[in-house]
Amino acid sequence: MRTEISTLGEFGLIDHLTKEIQLTQPTTRKGVGDDAAVIDNGGKHTLVTTDLLLEGIHFDLTYVPLKHLGYKAAIVNFSDIYAMNGKPQQITVSLGISQRFSVEDLETFYAGVLLACEIYGVDLVGGDTSSSLTGFSISITCIGTADEEKIVYRNGAKDTDLIYVSGDLGAAYMGLQLLEREKAVFGEKGNADFQPDFSGKEYILERQLKPEARRDIVRILSENGIVPTSMIDVSDGLSSDILHICKQSNAGCRIFEERLPIDYQTALMAETFNMNVTTVALNGGEDYELLFTVPLSLHDKMSTLPGIHLVGHITKPDEGCYLVTRDGQEMKLKAQGWNPLEK
């Protein structure tokens, strides 16, 4: 009997392949199933995460500059460490390279990686390279640290908690739609004089091409003595990622449509593409914002912190996971965000 990978999806496949894993090392505190693994080295704990980026699946070099790609490849790993309330410290970079890339191309890519490392205070400490028959492949592993009592997992949300998200949602996805549109127009025009229409759309382009990891939010929470009960970075879309928290915390949730933080350029571009902006905010992905829960008792303190938005609350598991629309209707949340294993 043959089971198609696409029937399980990315997270179903991970669950299927890892469900029988037994952790045997006393130093392994957390394995598969969170933003990073946790290893006890005595005192500080080590966090380890890895990401695989494949040309044609995760990025398109028609419109993604190599320096931006290097920067983003590093940032998405840093973001996973911050989502554990940790601090990234080292990365390793492994590349699969086809013959169409020159040494200068790879220098440009590494310049982006090293810029991210410089800005975030992370060391590049190793990696590997190999030839590739299928384009450019990138695998980055990031190592970070955290105090044991400050590590935040996905499974700690309680039914009295409030749900917060940093920044705004959906901008990266609309930046991607814009780039894809201009690529299609370029293909139709077929000439070197074509100039894409990016005026007034700089923010959504930057959110797609050069995202940032939210270490500032981790710092703000720490300075105010707040340790979230659960946390995840919004890489696959708010809907998919809050469902991860609810599943692992055995909880339900209510997300309020009117509270979703959406930038003006995102809303304008969604209107241009005739897309529902709420759907974009819930399912777009690649925002790399932090989605987290804190106890209701911290509401007043949280309301004074910059760049953080209250978007809902955790409920008991039998109450399910729903979006409450502006007119008070409840719509079941579905994991409709980025799935790289779809056909």
Sequence and secondary structure as in RCSB ss.txt:
>XXXX:A:sequence
MRTEISTLGEFGLIDHLTKEIQLTQPTTRKGVGDDAAVIDNGGKHTLVTTDLLLEGIHFDLTYVPLKHLGYKAAI
VNFSDIYAMNGKPQQITVSLGISQRFSVEDLETFYAGVLLACEIYGVDLVGGDTSSSLTGFSISITCIGTADEEK
IVYRNGAKDTDLIYVSGDLGAAYMGLQLLEREKAVFGEKGNADFQPDFSGKEYILERQLKPEARRDIVRILSENG
IVPTSMIDVSDGLSSDILHICKQSNAGCRIFEERLPIDYQTALMAETFNMNVTTVALNGGEDYELLFTVPLSLHD
KMSTLPGIHLVGHITKPDEGCYLVTRDGQEMKLKAQGWNPLEK
>XXXX:A:secstr
    GGGTHHHHHHHHHHTT     TTEEE SSSSSEEEE SSEEEEEEEEEEEBTTTB TTT  HHHHHHHHHH
HHHHHHHTTT EEEEEEEEEEE TT  HHHHHHHHHHHHHHHHHHT EEEEEEEEE SSS EEEEEEEEEEEGGG
   SS   TTEEEEEES SSHHHHHHHHHHHHHHHHHHH STT     TT HHHHHHHHS    HHHHHHHHHTT
   SEEEE SS HHHHHHHHHHHHT EEEEEGGG    HHHHHHHHHTT  HHHHHHH      EEEEEEGGGHH
HHTTSTTEEEEEEEE GGG EEEE TTS EEE    S  TT  
